Amino acid sequence: MKIVVLVKHVPDLQSERRLEDGTLVRGEDDVLNELDENAVEAAVALAEEAGGEVIAVTMGPEDAADGLMAALQRGADRALHVCDDAAAGSDVVGTARVLAAAIRSLGEVDLVVAGMASLDGLTSMVPGAVASLLGMPSLTLASELSVAGGRVRIKRLADGFEDVLSAPLPAVVSVTDQLNEPRYPNFAALKAARKKPLDTVELADLGLDEAEVGIAGASTGSLGEEMADARGGGAVIEAGPDAGRAVVEFLAERGLLAGLER
């Protein structure tokens, strides 16, 4: 099997994120998107079971290669990095165009796996958009995943129901963090990753027009941005004989005891 896993290098959720000119600043404390760790684990496990290779693919600035290296350390066999300044600021559609073109450049593939969302944008739309552009079935939010007999089968929980879906290969699947427990790379895996191929291409190499992607091709944008006010500390009531009365008085002053019998 030839499996493509889509990954993204995103700002760390614990870091101070900021916008400049309506776009999220990247390259500062960025990490592999956590949900993509589950996607990499799923792809590598399938390749180990059925045989084949896993190719990690991303779009992003130079630092995004670190996300690909993290995927190689976790078992991917090779990686493809689409790095072009013209792609900066791409929305969902523009991003999907680039990723779909990158996947086509790899020849025939059997399966595309992605995390259900990137933790910077959280649209959950890119896997479905990629599937549409590639003309493949799209199975989303998989909490279980298996491949057999030329078909992919998933289970997912949605609105309190368990769905069981299947589709013929090739297909695109997005996965949740319920699917598996991502492996942590050991020293041998870290060392081996340095020798694995990591190719870099530009938009022109994929036959894409700059007007189709980036800010120029985006159908969405930011009208403005400002920093949210820092949250202040809450009220603290010290333990003591009068603490209970103080809590009741505090709630009463804010009308939070209305309708309750005393």
C-alpha positions in Angstrom: 0.0 0.0 0.0 1.0 3.6 -0.7 -0.4 5.7 2.1 -0.1 9.5 2.3 -0.4 11.2 5.7 -1.2 14.9 5.8 0.5 16.8 8.6 0.8 20.4 9.7 3.3 22.4 11.7 1.2 24.6 14.0 1.9 27.1 16.8 2.1 25.4 20.2 -1.2 25.8 22.0 0.7 26.7 25.1 2.6 29.5 23.4 1.6 33.1 22.9 0.0 33.2 19.4 -0.4 36.4 17.5 -1.7 37.8 14.2 0.1 40.0 11.7 -1.7 41.5 8.7 -4.6 39.1 9.4 -2.5 35.9 9.3 -1.2 33.8 12.2 2.5 34.2 12.8 4.4 30.9 12.2 7.8 29.7 13.0 7.7 30.6 16.7 7.4 27.6 19.1 5.7 25.5 16.4 5.1 21.8 16.8 3.5 18.9 14.9 -0.3 19.2 15.1 -1.3 16.9 17.9 -4.2 15.3 15.9 -1.7 14.5 13.1 0.2 12.3 15.5 -2.8 10.0 15.5 -2.9 10.2 11.7 0.8 9.2 11.4 0.3 6.4 13.8 -2.7 5.1 11.9 -0.8 5.2 8.6 2.3 3.6 9.9 0.3 0.8 11.7 -1.5 0.0 8.4 1.7 -0.1 6.4 3.3 -2.4 9.0 0.3 -4.7 8.8 -0.3 -4.8 5.1 3.1 -3.8 3.8 3.9 -0.6 1.8 5.2 2.9 2.5 4.0 6.0 4.3 4.6 9.4 2.7 4.2 12.5 4.9 3.0 15.6 3.1 2.8 19.2 4.3 2.5 22.8 3.0 4.2 25.6 4.9 7.3 27.8 5.4 10.8 26.4 5.8 10.2 25.6 9.5 7.3 23.3 8.5 10.0 20.7 7.6 10.3 20.2 11.4 6.8 18.8 11.3 7.7 16.4 8.6 10.8 15.3 10.5 8.5 14.5 13.5 6.4 12.3 11.2 9.6 10.6 9.9 10.7 9.9 13.4 7.3 8.3 14.1 7.7 5.8 11.2 6.9 7.6 7.9 9.2 6.4 5.1 9.7 9.7 3.2 8.3 13.2 3.1 7.2 15.9 0.7 7.3 19.6 1.6 5.5 22.2 -0.5 7.3 25.4 0.4 6.4 28.6 -1.5 5.9 32.1 -0.2 3.0 32.5 -2.6 1.0 29.9 -0.7 1.2 31.9 2.6 -2.3 32.9 3.8 -4.1 30.1 1.9 -7.6 29.4 3.2 -9.2 25.9 3.2 -9.8 25.7 -0.5 -6.3 27.0 -1.4 -4.7 24.7 1.1 -6.6 21.7 -0.3 -5.6 22.7 -3.9 -1.9 22.5 -2.9 -2.2 19.3 -0.9 -4.2 17.6 -3.7 -1.6 18.6 -6.3 1.2 17.3 -4.0 -0.6 14.0 -3.7 -1.1 13.7 -7.5 2.6 14.3 -8.0 3.3 11.1 -6.0 1.5 8.9 -8.5 -1.2 6.4 -7.6 -1.9 6.2 -3.8 -4.2 3.8 -1.9 -5.1 5.9 1.1 -4.8 9.4 2.4 -5.0 9.9 6.2 -5.2 13.2 8.1 -6.0 14.4 11.5 -9.6 15.5 11.9 -8.5 19.2 12.3 -5.5 21.4 12.7 -5.4 23.0 16.1 -4.7 26.5 14.6 -7.7 26.8 12.3 -10.0 24.0 13.6 -12.2 24.0 10.5 -12.0 20.2 10.0 -12.7 20.9 6.3 -9.4 20.3 4.6 -9.6 16.4 4.4 -13.0 16.6 2.8 -11.9 19.3 0.4 -8.8 17.3 -0.6 -11.0 14.2 -1.2 -13.3 16.3 -3.4 -10.4 17.6 -5.5 -9.0 14.1 -5.9 -12.3 12.5 -6.7 -12.0 10.1 -3.8 -14.6 9.1 -1.1 -14.2 11.0 2.2 -14.7 9.2 5.5 -14.3 11.6 8.5 -13.8 11.5 12.3 -12.7 7.9 12.4 -12.3 6.4 15.9 -11.6 3.0 14.4 -10.0 2.2 11.1 -9.2 -0.9 9.1 -8.4 -1.8 5.5 -9.2 -5.2 3.8 -10.3 -6.4 0.4 -9.7 -3.2 -1.3 -12.0 -1.2 1.0 -11.5 1.1 4.0 -13.8 0.8 7.0 -14.3 3.2 9.9 -16.3 3.7 13.0 -17.2 7.1 14.3 -19.3 8.7 17.0 -21.5 11.5 15.9 -24.4 13.2 17.8 -24.6 10.2 20.1 -24.7 7.6 17.3 -22.1 5.2 16.2 -21.7 5.1 12.4 -20.0 2.3 10.5 -18.9 3.5 7.1 -16.9 1.9 4.3 -15.7 2.9 0.9 -13.5 1.5 -1.9 -9.8 2.5 -2.1 -8.4 5.0 -2.8 -10.1 7.1 -0.2 -9.4 10.0 2.2 -9.9 9.4 6.0 -9.7 11.8 8.8 -9.1 10.5 12.3 -9.7 11.5 15.9 -7.5 11.1 19.0 -9.7 8.2 20.1 -8.2 6.0 17.3 -4.9 5.1 18.8 -2.1 6.1 21.1 0.8 7.6 19.0 4.1 6.0 19.5 7.0 8.0 21.0 10.1 7.8 18.9 13.1 6.2 20.5 16.8 7.1 19.9 17.1 4.6 17.0 14.0 6.1 15.3 15.3 9.7 15.7 18.6 8.7 14.2 17.0 6.8 11.3 14.8 9.7 10.4 17.8 11.8 9.5 18.5 9.5 6.6 15.0 9.3 5.2 14.2 11.4 2.0 12.6 14.8 2.6 11.9 16.5 -0.8 10.9 20.1 -1.2 8.9 21.5 -4.1 7.3 24.8 -5.1 3.9 25.6 -6.6 5.3 25.7 -10.1 6.6 22.1 -9.7 3.0 21.1 -9.0 1.6 23.0 -12.0 -0.3 25.4 -9.7 -0.9 29.1 -10.5 0.0 31.5 -7.7 -3.4 33.2 -8.2 -5.2 30.0 -7.1 -3.7 29.9 -3.6 -2.4 32.2 -0.9 -4.0 35.5 0.0 -4.5 36.2 -3.7 -6.7 33.1 -4.1 -8.5 33.2 -0.7 -12.2 33.6 -0.6 -12.0 34.3 3.2 -10.0 36.8 5.2 -9.5 38.8 8.3 -11.2 42.2 8.7 -9.1 43.1 11.7 -7.6 41.7 14.9 -6.8 42.8 18.4 -5.5 41.2 21.6 -8.1 40.0 24.1 -7.9 41.6 27.5 -6.1 39.5 30.1 -8.4 37.8 32.5 -8.2 39.0 36.1 -8.1 36.8 39.1 -11.3 35.6 40.8 -12.5 36.4 44.3 -10.9 34.3 47.0 -12.7 33.5 50.2 -10.4 32.2 52.9 -11.4 29.1 54.9 -12.8 29.9 58.3 -15.9 30.0 60.5 -17.5 32.7 58.4 -16.6 31.3 55.0 -20.0 29.8 54.3 -21.8 33.0 55.1 -19.3 34.9 52.9 -20.0 32.6 49.9 -23.7 33.0 50.3 -23.4 36.8 50.5 -21.1 36.8 47.4 -23.6 34.8 45.4 -26.6 36.9 46.6 -25.0 40.1 45.6 -24.7 38.8 42.0 -28.3 37.5 41.9 -27.1 33.9 41.7 -29.4 32.7 44.5 -32.6 34.0 42.9 -35.4 31.4 42.9 -33.7 29.2 45.5 -35.4 28.5 48.8 -33.4 29.7 51.8 
